[in-house]
Amino acid sequence: MTNSEGARSPGLLDALVPIVVLVVLLAAAVYLFGNDSSYGPNQIALLIALGTAALVGRRIGHPWATVQSAMAQGLALGASAIYILLAVGALIGAWILSGTVPTLIHYGLAILDPSFFYPAACALCALVSLSIGSSWTTAGTIGVALMGVASGIGMSPEITAGAVISGSYFGDKLSPLSDTTNLAPASAGAELFAHIRHMLWTTVPSFAIAIVLFALLGLRATPGSDPETLAGLRAAITERFAIGPHLLIPLALVLWMAWRRWPAFPTIAIGALVGVAFAVVFQPQLAAEAGRDVGGGALAMGAGAWKALFGGFDVATGSEALDELLHRGGMGSMLNTIWLIACALAFGAVMERLGLLERLVRGVLAMARSTASLIVVVLLTAIGINVIAADQYIAIVLPGRVYRIEFESRGLAPENLSRALEDAGTLTSPLVPWNTCGAYMAATLGVSTFAYLPFAFFNWLSPIIAAAMAAVGFRILAATPARP
């Protein structure tokens, strides 16, 4: 069988070859380089796998032009994520210089007790994300501050990142403002609020278990900072920064714009620019110190604020602990992550354009004989596409498109499919280092994906609970008969 380009349809072996190459190379990268594998080795593995897919495509009749076009489309698909990453880097640098992040850390050190810090961080991120419908914005604002608080009180950054991600994705998954929460029912043919109601059966138990686990970890944790160290850190913050509730206005503005459903990039970019203005107005001495290389006065302040956008915060505070906490941010800090995303999306786009990805999905569908196995296949397919295509939207849309007819033919309500797409497609995306979501979270929170993965309890519990419910037939909805 041939397609419109004159190429024949790929066989299962054709589709498997690039995947095998990718898995072997990624495993070798992790073995040889450990957590540093995302700083080059994974990118090389993805590009070699892309070349393998191109050779397979040539074998079945696709010219190089097809591969090149797919790569360009893959990069276009990731353009919004790339610009959001750059904006978040600028926002972090600007908000540290402006005093917004130091203010959040200062208040957090006074309010959040180590014994309940992890569940409180998770619940706070859940509430914010539910309100605004964006896990990325939540992690890039509240999440960054919570990571700073964790460092200040000596709590585990890996567990804190897991709590931030768990809470952020819980709110994102259930918010009608979320893009994935709208995309999943649209792909499956379900109604939005019916989809959200049906998700509660897997989402609420998963989140409740996650909160309990975070609470247990908090009770067993031994804070790494004593009261004197905490007092010293807070004193260092107030000595170098003007602190006050007015410095939280940039945060309130970003959350308001997100709640009003402004697009993510302009929302975060405006937040960064407001942070720059606040830095010049409320932290003039720090801004001038950051830009001292160009002179003094207003020119230095402007240069320092500008530098925070692309180079992050690098002013010496006089406190080693505070320097380690705050020296971060800037667009430049996101370039390695963008490199990873570009390679991953190009590979995924080539696999999809050549028909290799859909061939894999249809091959898996043959194993789904019962309702339970069909739902499990959807879960595994979404997880697999998150790994292969490196994008949660493809992990939702492609299985939704392929499996929708199968659910209809078996008399199953579309909410079963849409829930499975979210349980696996949305929630496992931040658990893959080269996925756009995994790369974003690692870069934003400053913790490698493999390091926080064991503690992102909600994200990996949801597909497990969804599979268990499918196995026992709990809350599997039959299709509603059409009205005559």
Steps between C-alpha positions, in 0.01 A plus 500: 500500500630847409407846623455834322877549483550171317666332799380166628350460846760407762506158660525441873872424471553829315334686786694315769852554366533874591342431840748225579788726398365781718445280807847346476672837460300667778577213735869532410486877559351457847749223585802701387400852604232461769303817575720691254357301208257786422792734434594358161499117500119471475495754218752296302296184562186670369675630189648157419155345546360770271758407235402135538134590448598700190681196358194284567287763330731499198473121484120514479501780244506834684744759361723710722273798435226325697732449796622859484146633486403287801796630698395857426144423609630340818692814586193709418299283739749577775532871424252603768675284760838646403381858533329422831826351628691813401235717666512292820880533512464877467225507761707309757797731457285815510294387799809420703653841426168675568467337841185305412657156546705607807178636655320170442794311647520739797131452585513128426789449743289661770174320426573150365604252767723214380266237644216589261699675226468228231120452517450877536712564190303240305162637613600862429608416145180301448282796600689747282504266199131418539426872499708592195509169306874498439754266656785682324406843636448357848841330503671806352364735768385339826714193431824699467430674832425170674828356373672798661319447828594130495863589456479753781357259756714208386226287344558266207489681163406173326198439724401866480511489120285186510248680724493807273448287189237278665298799614545693177379210286208418729363851454585507130322168442173606663485864395260586215751775412774248416586435136553124551175472695323641196710310246440150642117504478519670162724219370278229649163655415397566862341803664738710711326491839397136461869430438603691815240319714615163370865587573421553868484123552869456421629847584370546855627164636839555335533848646383390845764226508762749380413745781526220758840395363627858508371536857684184606821620332465833680453339840808284447713780353789648690534867400850594399480849649473593868309810622819709512582415137147588392513827689833577336360428155199723558728774631719469189191538279380812681851646500538481121137530383215734575229258615127566508160375382499756219773293332245221449309714249684343199393155624139613550501652151626180335245286687221742404597492131518120508159485669364728225636243250766719347744294291795369700782676314372860522386436858844391617683755282293786645569363847874509425485859372301613804764330713769702323312822573462401866874425517589850384245666731531292817850346476701781331823423684493132399404585142788749477739243647388243241574750220812656646711391201345770281540789745284642774169669570190441292701339221632233736154435641356453152788273397462293818129450445564409137769254604259326737279414202767319302766410759303458821591629844873493577553773759704397806281533810770440760332175609622177343170326573299784347725516193451128442126549536456801272767476230282369221258596225542682170420390147848354462427242770232347279707444185603142580137412568398654168769293326354185656144592404597583141668160451215309664222674307682458168530125563135469603379698200700285257363183659147633463537630143648173373209308652727311739331630814149414387619155390627437852171614650293279270727209577431544871123524437499137384577394858189669643241223513306602812381838629763494775779420257378773262527765773839371608615514137392865482695575818813325372469663159480849650802431719691358205423800281614733778832316485525477121338822377602707806178700505189459713270638230600227255461249785140614536394567141649197321358226729173694517479499120599134462298347787186713482328277243593189699334637815189588299481155341519334843222717642727686743442862598763743367569615858682170556742585221544867592571410863765246398660755269539744788599238761796398285550759227487812716638366826801300384633777273709665776655161585688475168823707498486588128125561490413869479338481845780301665765730355304807611451381857864397539625834368251709698530322836871425473464126566563230239200301380633167620569653843144627560322216315467263802336782699253620235256266671180630344635481147593133503226386740217617270570264206556213745167563672331545161633160387390337827147643468482378142611152609212470748252681276441787742336812357518393137218685328290358219416729210172683531262389224432768245156656519271414209 
